[in-house]
Amino acid sequence: MSKAEKRQFKLFTKKQSGNKDYLDLFELIDQHRITDKTTLEGKFKKLFPNTSLDNTARYLLKVLLDCLIQSRVNEQDIYKLLYGLLRVNILNERNLSAEAYKELNRLQELSADTQNTLIKYIIYREKLDYLASNNFIGYSEKEVVGLQMKGRDTLKNIRNTHEHYSLYELLKFRLIHSGKALSDKDKKQLNDLLLSEMSIVNSHIRGDIESRKLHLLFQSFFFTDIGDYKSALKTFHELNRLFEKNIKLWKDPPLDYFSAVDGILDSLRTNGYFEEMDFYIQKLNSLDKPAYPEYFCFWVKKTIQIYRLAVLSGTNKFTEAVRFMLKSEPALWKAYSIVDEEKQHELFFYTGLTWYHIKEYKKAQKALAEIISKGKVNYFSAVYKAARLLNMIISYECKDLEYLDYEIRSYKRSLTGKYKPLATEKLIFKVIKMNPDFNNIRRNEIYWHQIDPLIEIIEKDKYEMQIRKYFDFVKWVEKKFKKDAG
């Protein structure tokens, strides 16, 4: 909840009568910033031994929702529309159909500035029902047919929007459960979605903002998925412009706009355009507002932290990165960790990477362990792979060769039957086995010629960028073989 919402809630509860155990529970959670149920149960039982936590929590949720809905009805058009439809239903139940029709006309005017086609259709349907029940008095056949046509066109828009969302959701599903495309073969498996999306775009009745937004969202994530980051960046820029021209249509919180800016920053990072990232980091900064829910603000803060550290690391400002990290609020690493697991992992990765650059290897491995050893492992995740490889590199720098032998065998076993290893993964395995730190110059020259073709593949293959955006593994290898050591 935002600070303003918390104030509204406290004012709202003053109007309530009777026992207010639910308010004590709210204060307990709010003041102690409790985020897990076990801790909450312990503290609540100690303070209120004769009160049921579950019953109190259920009632607290009810009162919170009532309060938030009431405040939204006064502030946001979507809530005004939904509340207005409830008024229409009540008026119809009381046989006040003329008043209901006036309310529908008011709602129709209000809905003109929204992109909610479902509500627009309900309004058309309700108006037609009213006209039919009143024998179409005062309306010509042409006017009735015109209203029916508007309703039909709106239904077509709803269907197209549903189909578009379905494709976008399937793309995200495949991305989450199968990982990003690692080869042209993987890319071809996404072509069915691309062709279907093009068909929807070509058949759409008109280019409204919602359909344009969905098209750009689909395209941008499709290009990201197949490793075409330059096309993804271009599409994300276009999506960002669309959002900024239509601020009134932002949701609360503005998750779609956040996703667009995040996509731009990810594409800039992947292409190594670090000097251009600050402008968009500032855009993220503008989303960290007290008016937005706390979870969203922490999500934004985590994302800013990730890209700030990425820029400082990418421009070799390692000491500055440590200073920036140390002055960040400690809650950043713990609060709302399950909102976006990938973001949480990226945060710990860049924390580990920052410590790695100043040779604080134990601190680096402690941060990376949050990705590698805790929670459910996603072997398809690029940041998981990067964390695992960086952890191997740190172990090599610490000369922990016995552990490395076990770790590489364990990692290879985890890949069996899941996906084909990336060339970057093969390179790190090979280099660690070659052990260049303990070889003479002649032997390393021989080894270099053996791995040079693999490095060429990595530098040309766009699919390798998905893991190299986190850390330049090739550069580390070159330094080990005294190649381009600057």
Beta strands, then each sheet from edge to edge (+ up, - down):
end
